[in-house]
Amino acid sequence: MLNIALPKGRLGEKVYAMFEKAGFECPELMEPGRKLIFDNPDRDVRYFWVKPSDVAIYVERGAADIGVAGKDILMEYRPEVYELLDLDVGKCRMAVAGPAGFRDREDRTLRVATKFVRITRDYYASRGREIELIHLNGSIEIAPILGLSDVIVDIVETGTTLRENHLEVLETIVPISARLIANKAGFKFKTEPIQRLMKELQKEVEAK
């Protein structure tokens, strides 16, 4: 049986629709309720819903054979998994944002608020820019408004939240999308069903 970790929410539902078309359906999954684990013995699959940021942990530790995680999670936490396929859904971008018209002054340390510490540190290190990194877990947009930081690094989808807080994208760091990942040991033991799923998902991605 193939154990599959899906992220809760709209992204997970979009991804499941792709898996269903690929022949790995489990109709019970979309029924209302609070159940988290779903089996379809006829298709040899078991799905479970988990918090999006936890998918990579379930896959890395072998509780799931495969899963779907955002590229941001893979870049930030660098789990020991195989990244198999860009599913071309859940598309957004990792960006630097700040007050409209903000100009970075190279003569002083730039204060950057984010929950993506590793991505932020690596990005500015690659530019040779000295920063003071402020680690926040939420409501990051208010940091520059209240003077806690000069700019923020966060995921931007539509930019609505930024605009409502009088912020704008200053730089794009990297595009983000959902990726199919696999447990390294599980991939060796379940190569055939995983590759079959990959092949069918690839067809759907290319057909978009």
N, C-alpha and C positions, 0 to 999 in steps of 0.2 A: 504494500500500500504506500502511495506517495503522500507524504505529510506536507501540507502547504499552508504557510502563514500569510494571511492577508491583512493589510492595514485597515482598521475600522474607518468608516466614513465614506464620503463620495468617491474617493480614489479607489478604495477597495471594491466598491460596487462596479465601477468602470472596469477594473482589472478582472473581476470575476466574470463579467460579461465576455471578456476576451477568452478566458479559460473555458467558459461554457461553449463558445463557438469552436474552440479547438478540440472539443470532444471530451472534456474533463468536467462534465456538469455534475452538480449536486443540488437539485431543486430545493431541498429543505433549507439551504443556506439563506435564501431570500424571503423565507417566511417570517412574519413578525414575531418578536419574542426576545428573550434575553439569553438564549442559548449561545454558546461560543464555539462549540466543536460539532462538526457535521461530517458524517460518513456517507459514502456511496460505494458499497462493496462491488456493485456491478461495474464501476469504473476504476476500482482500486485507488480511490482518493479519499483523503481526510483533510478537511479545511478547518482552520480556526482563525477567529478574529483576534487581533492584538493591537495594542497602541502602535501607531506608525513608527515611532522612534524605537520600539522594542523588536520589530520584525527581524532586524539584523542579528540581535542577540539570540533569538530562538533558532535562527538558521546557523549561526556560528557554533552554537553549543549542541547542535544536533537534534533539538526537539522538533525542528522542521527540516525536511530535506531541501525544500526550496521556499522562496518567499519573494515579496515585492517591497522594495525599499527605495526611498528617494535618493538621488545622487548626493544630496546634501548630507544625509546621514552617513553614507559610505565615505565621503570625504572627511567628515568631522571625526568619526569614531574609528575609521579604518579597520573594520572587522575582518577576520581571517575567513573570507568566503570567496567563491568564484562569482564574478559579475558576468552574467551570460548574455544579456540582451537589453537594449534600450527599448522600452515598450512605447515610447513616444506619447505617453499620457502624463497627466499631472505636471504639465510643463509650466515652468516659471523661471526665475533667475535669482542668483545670489548677487546682491548689489550693495554698494555704498550709497547711503542716502543722507541728506542733511537739509538745512534750511535753504530755501530758494535763494540762489545767488551766492551761496557759500564758496569761498576761495581758500584753499589750503595754503597756509603760510609755512613755508619750509624752515623758517628760522625758529620754530618752536615745536615741541612735542604735540602730536595730534592725539586727542582723546577720542577713543572709539568704543562705543557700547555695543555689545552683541551677546548672543548666547552661543554663537558659532566661533568659539575661541581659537581652535586650531586653524580653521579656514582663514580667519582674519589675520592671525599671526603669520601664517605662511604667505598670504597675499602681500602684506606690507613688507615682509622680509624680502620678498622677491623684488620689491621696488627700492629696497634700501631705505625705507621710511621708518623713522623712529616713532613709536606710538605708546600711549598709555592705554592698556586694554582694561575695559570695565565690563566684568561678566554679569549680565542680567539674565533672568529667566523668562521675562514676559514684559508686556507694555513697553517695549524698547523705544517706540516712537516718541515717548515723552522725554527721553533722556536729553536730547539737544534743546528741547523747548524749555526745560527747567535748568539748563546750564550744566547738567551733569557730564555731558560729552559734547564734542564738536560735531561728530557724525555717528551714524550707526551702520552696522552690517547686518542685513537680514534678507529673508526671502521676500521677493516681490512678485505678485501675480498680476493684479490689475493696476496697482498703484493707488487705489482709492483711499486706503487708510493713510498713506503718505500725504496725499493731497488734502485730506480732511484735517491733517495736523500741520499743514503748511510746510511740508517737506517735499523733496523731489529726488529722483535718482541722479546721483552724480557720476557713478561709474558702475559698469556691470563687471562682476568678477567671473562668473561662469554660469552658463545655462544649466537648468536643473530639470530632470524628468525622472519618472519611475523606472527602476531597473529590476530585471529578474535576477535573483541571486541564488546560489546553491551552497549547501554544506559540502566541504571538500571531500570528506569521507563518504557522505551519502551519494555524491555524484559518481564515485567509483562503483558503488554497489547497485545504483539504480540508473545507470547511464542510459539505457534504452528508453524508458518512459520519459526521462527528463529531456533527452534529445528529441524525442517525438513531439513533446509539448513545445519545445523551443521552435521546432520546424513549423508547427502550425501557427504559433504566435508570430513568427517572423512573416508569414504570409499575410496576417492581418495588419501588421505594421506597414508592410509594403503596399497594401491595398488602400491605405488611407489617402 
